[in-house]
Amino acid sequence: MKSKWTTAIAAAAIVFSSYSASAAKTVEAIKSRGELICGVSTGLGGFSLPDSRGKWTGLDVDICKALAAAILGSSYKVKYIPLSTQQRFTALQSGEVDVLSRNTSWSLTRDTALGLNFTAVTYYDGQGFMVPKALEVKSAKELDGATVCIQPGTTSELNLADYFRANSMTFTPVVIESLQELNAAFFAGRCDAYTTDASGLASTRLNDAPKGKSDDYIILPEIISKEPLGPVVRHGDDQFLDIVKWVIFGLVEAEEFGITSSNVREMASSSKNPNIKRLLGTNPGMGRNLGLDEAWIVNAILAVGNYGEIWERNIPPLGLSRGLNKLWSNGGIMYSPPVR
Ligand SMILES: N[C@@H](CCC(=O)N[C@@H](CS)C(=O)NCC(=O)O)C(=O)O
């Protein structure tokens, strides 16, 4: 007769083997199609925006490129799928995209009930308000009775209601799913205020206000929430979750060690620092642990640079400073667990 333990171990083994069978699915699918499918926004300058020839740029896009470089050895092997606020989670759940890299805030409900896993934070943000200067409003506390432009299915929508309730104020939401239509409505004066992540406000003010009119709008000083933005994957694929998480950490770690797109090759061949040798695969093991080539992070850094380079290329043009997104060793909270 089988002991209780043998049965328990056999049951655990079945669970483990079926789990590991499905665990490699996303990476296998990416490798066999030769392309990473990345869900991005429909167009938010600094994060993900296509140019007239369909070339995507932005911080969220650079994360997709880094992932493709780490998994496939080329940052060009990415297909970008633009997704609205409402489409994004369904697209990920249904398998239409491998990863969602789209200014998406980490929250408990999204991380559990939606069947998704947040991987790491690529941008610590918070929600703010933008108003026309002509309104002469100086603080969000003066917005009682305002009409507020907002996209559905966002944390912004939920925080807005909480904030107004907590401050005993009322508002009328103008909810529009299409970003283009929402922006058009706001800049045509249909709303007194526009609310979303502070980064989104800066981007919208700069890129989407009518030509020459950016200065007619101001961003109010209040930040009413925490919005930790980062890539999201589906539940049930630990290897892919690990890869996305550690590629981001690896880019942050590279910044901490002073590894850049221009010196990474030299660092890989001549650095004596054991931390750098491990990260760059000169001392093998980390790539193997992730199920990737040992050059995983070298390829990612060559393609997009370290986290600081990604930041500098995309965010300062929006007029934003690094703030919380500075490295922990530099007064911020951007921090990678050890690569070892
Ligand atoms: N971080 C918030 C808001 C993110 C969000 O989607 N913001 C809008 C307004 S800036 C946006 O990016 N829209 C882009 C689009 O619809 O393509 C969330 O995850 O819910």
The ligand as an SDF file (V2000), in Angstrom:
LIG
                    3D

 20 19  0  0  0  0  0  0  0  0999 V2000
   -1.8010   54.0810  -15.1320 N   0  0  0  0  0  0  0  0  0  0  0  0
   -3.2300   54.1440  -15.2580 C   0  0  0  0  0  0  0  0  0  0  0  0
   -3.6660   54.9770  -16.4550 C   0  0  0  0  0  0  0  0  0  0  0  0
   -3.0120   54.5050  -17.7150 C   0  0  0  0  0  0  0  0  0  0  0  0
   -3.6460   55.0050  -19.0060 C   0  0  0  0  0  0  0  0  0  0  0  0
   -4.0590   54.1650  -19.8130 O   0  0  0  0  0  0  0  0  0  0  0  0
   -3.6980   56.3330  -19.2110 N   0  0  0  0  0  0  0  0  0  0  0  0
   -4.2320   56.8350  -20.4340 C   0  0  0  0  0  0  0  0  0  0  0  0
   -4.2580   58.3380  -20.3820 C   0  0  0  0  0  0  0  0  0  0  0  0
   -2.6700   59.0760  -20.4990 S   0  0  0  0  0  0  0  0  0  0  0  0
   -3.4340   56.3130  -21.5990 C   0  0  0  0  0  0  0  0  0  0  0  0
   -2.2700   56.0690  -21.5140 O   0  0  0  0  0  0  0  0  0  0  0  0
   -4.0560   56.1240  -22.7270 N   0  0  0  0  0  0  0  0  0  0  0  0
   -3.3670   55.6840  -23.8890 C   0  0  0  0  0  0  0  0  0  0  0  0
   -4.2730   55.0040  -24.8590 C   0  0  0  0  0  0  0  0  0  0  0  0
   -5.4680   54.8920  -24.6210 O   0  0  0  0  0  0  0  0  0  0  0  0
   -3.7520   54.5440  -25.8640 O   0  0  0  0  0  0  0  0  0  0  0  0
   -3.8090   52.7530  -15.3690 C   0  0  0  0  0  0  0  0  0  0  0  0
   -3.0380   51.7970  -15.4730 O   0  0  0  0  0  0  0  0  0  0  0  0
   -5.0240   52.5990  -15.3430 O   0  0  0  0  0  0  0  0  0  0  0  0
  1  2  1  0
  2  3  1  0
  2 18  1  0
  3  4  1  0
  4  5  1  0
  5  6  2  0
  5  7  1  0
  7  8  1  0
  8  9  1  0
  8 11  1  0
  9 10  1  0
 11 12  2  0
 11 13  1  0
 13 14  1  0
 14 15  1  0
 15 16  2  0
 15 17  1  0
 18 19  2  0
 18 20  1  0
M  END
$$$$
